[in-house]
């Protein structure tokens, strides 16, 4: 699946109000997903999804290649989405993080990428405009306000 097409599908789905997935029940991971979960050492409960859709997986891979590779291994990053109730909403947040990360790196190519990504992850988990701290806070907050492209 083409990245642009996958991004459109995921971002369009994420525009819908957050809802607890109808009939969602925790699932026991099997096969490759189970191996990834075990290897990630972050399994604290059961996954809500057995796998990502092709569009979600494409977007997840794009995000990882754009920024998350500076944060954690692909398998750990990907399997984390299986534990989200609303995968598309979480992916949309990460698309915004990837966009801000890329724009910031264009301006500051020698910056510590892991630190910038850490700032963005913390800010996305808090109230984003108050979540940025330190010398780059103003610039990251400004880029965050601009948001991800449609």
Residue pairs with C-beta under 8 A, 6 or more apart in sequence:
1 54
1 55
1 58
2 58
3 58
3 59
3 62
5 55
6 54
6 55
6 56
6 58
6 59
6 62
7 59
7 62
7 95
9 55
10 55
10 56
10 59
10 88
10 91
10 92
10 95
11 88
11 92
11 95
11 148
11 150
13 88
14 86
14 88
14 89
14 91
14 92
16 88
18 86
18 89
19 86
20 85
21 48
21 85
21 86
24 48
24 85
25 48
26 45
26 46
26 47
26 48
27 46
27 47
27 48
27 49
27 50
28 34
28 46
29 37
29 46
29 47
29 50
29 82
30 50
33 47
33 50
33 51
33 79
33 82
36 75
36 76
36 78
36 79
37 43
37 47
37 79
37 82
39 75
39 76
40 73
40 75
40 76
40 79
40 80
42 76
42 79
42 80
45 83
47 79
47 82
47 83
48 82
48 83
48 84
48 85
49 81
49 82
49 84
49 87
50 82
51 57
51 82
52 60
52 78
52 81
52 82
52 87
56 81
56 87
56 88
56 91
57 78
59 91
59 95
60 77
60 78
60 81
60 91
60 94
61 74
61 78
62 98
63 77
63 91
63 94
63 95
63 97
63 98
64 74
64 77
64 78
66 98
66 101
66 102
67 97
67 98
67 101
67 102
67 113
67 117
68 77
68 94
68 98
68 117
70 113
70 114
70 117
71 77
71 114
71 117
71 118
71 121
81 87
81 90
81 91
84 90
92 148
93 124
95 148
96 124
96 144
96 147
96 148
97 117
97 120
97 121
97 124
98 148
99 147
99 148
99 149
100 120
100 140
100 143
100 144
100 148
101 113
101 116
101 117
101 120
103 143
103 146
104 111
104 116
104 136
104 139
104 140
104 143
105 111
105 113
105 116
107 139
108 136
111 136
116 136
116 140
119 131
119 132
119 133
119 134
119 136
119 137
119 140
120 140
120 144
122 131
123 131
123 132
123 140
123 141
123 144
124 131
125 131
128 141
128 144
129 141
129 144
129 145
132 138
132 140
132 141
132 144
